[in-house]
Amino acid sequence: MKILIADDSRVMRQIVTRTLRQAGFDGHDLVEAADGAEAVEKANAEKPDLIISDWNMPELTGIDVLRKLRAAGNDVKFGFVTSECTEEMKSAAESAGSAFFIVKPFTAEQFDEVLSPILG
């Protein structure tokens, strides 16, 4: 599978990558985006099977990215890994079609629990 990791922090993208490996999800093709606009661009160009996105990013927020992809008919599996978590945000994410919502700091066990049904 191809996984797009969208976060404006290079360190956080590396932490997400490392946590995916720790959770046993090795061998996937990983693509990175450093902001929301790049995430949309790479989602269209790279055709990932899964997008793991931060909520707060420059250019477009994660929820903006999700809404833009859905509006264009792109139904890629999409979820958030973010430091902020309100019921309003969760509700907006679910309404827009998000498959999961993981709050930082996270563990490999959380990744395994949430991503196993998606990544197998």
C-alpha positions in Angstrom: 0.0 0.0 0.0 1.0 3.6 -0.5 0.6 5.9 2.5 0.8 9.7 2.4 1.9 11.3 5.6 0.9 15.0 5.8 2.4 17.1 8.5 4.2 20.5 8.5 6.7 19.1 11.0 9.5 17.0 9.4 10.2 15.5 12.8 6.5 14.5 13.3 6.5 12.9 9.8 9.5 10.9 10.9 7.8 9.9 14.2 4.7 8.8 12.3 6.9 6.7 10.0 8.8 5.2 12.9 5.5 4.4 14.8 4.1 2.7 11.7 7.2 0.4 11.6 7.0 -0.2 15.4 3.3 -1.2 14.9 4.3 -3.7 12.3 3.4 -1.9 9.2 6.7 -2.2 7.4 7.0 -2.5 3.6 4.5 0.2 2.7 5.5 2.9 0.2 5.5 6.1 2.2 5.1 9.6 0.7 5.3 12.8 2.6 3.7 16.2 2.3 4.8 19.3 4.3 1.5 21.2 4.1 -2.1 20.9 3.1 -1.7 22.1 -0.5 1.1 19.6 -1.1 -1.0 16.9 0.5 -3.8 17.5 -2.0 -1.3 17.7 -4.9 0.4 14.4 -3.8 -3.0 12.7 -3.1 -3.9 13.4 -6.7 -0.5 12.6 -8.2 0.6 9.6 -6.1 -2.8 8.0 -5.6 -2.1 6.8 -2.0 -4.3 4.1 -0.4 -4.2 5.9 2.9 -3.6 9.4 4.1 -2.5 10.2 7.6 -2.8 13.9 8.2 -2.2 16.5 10.8 -5.1 18.8 11.5 -3.2 22.1 11.6 -1.0 22.8 8.6 -0.1 25.8 6.4 -1.9 26.4 3.1 -4.8 24.1 3.9 -5.7 22.5 7.2 -6.1 18.7 7.3 -9.9 19.0 7.4 -9.7 21.3 4.3 -7.6 18.7 2.6 -10.1 16.0 3.4 -13.1 18.1 2.2 -11.3 19.1 -1.0 -10.5 15.5 -1.9 -14.0 14.3 -1.1 -15.5 17.2 -3.2 -13.3 16.0 -6.1 -14.6 12.5 -5.8 -11.5 11.1 -4.1 -12.5 8.5 -1.5 -9.0 7.6 -0.3 -8.9 6.3 3.3 -8.1 9.3 5.4 -7.4 9.8 9.1 -6.0 12.4 11.5 -3.0 12.2 13.8 -3.2 15.5 15.6 -2.4 17.2 18.9 -5.8 18.9 19.2 -8.9 16.9 19.9 -12.3 18.4 20.6 -15.7 16.8 20.1 -16.3 19.4 17.4 -13.2 18.4 15.5 -14.0 14.7 15.8 -17.5 15.4 14.6 -16.3 17.5 11.6 -13.8 14.8 10.7 -16.4 12.0 10.8 -18.8 14.1 8.8 -16.2 14.7 6.2 -15.4 11.0 5.9 -12.4 10.5 8.2 -11.7 6.9 9.1 -9.9 7.6 12.3 -8.6 10.2 14.8 -5.4 9.6 16.7 -4.4 12.1 19.3 -0.7 12.9 20.0 1.2 11.7 21.8 0.4 8.3 20.4 1.8 4.7 20.8 2.6 1.9 18.4 -0.3 0.0 20.0 -2.7 2.7 19.1 -1.5 2.7 15.5 -1.9 -1.1 15.5 -5.4 -0.9 16.9 -6.6 1.8 14.5 -4.7 0.9 11.4 -4.9 -2.9 11.4 -8.4 -3.0 9.9 -7.2 -0.6 7.1 -3.7 -1.9 6.4 -4.4 -5.6 7.3 
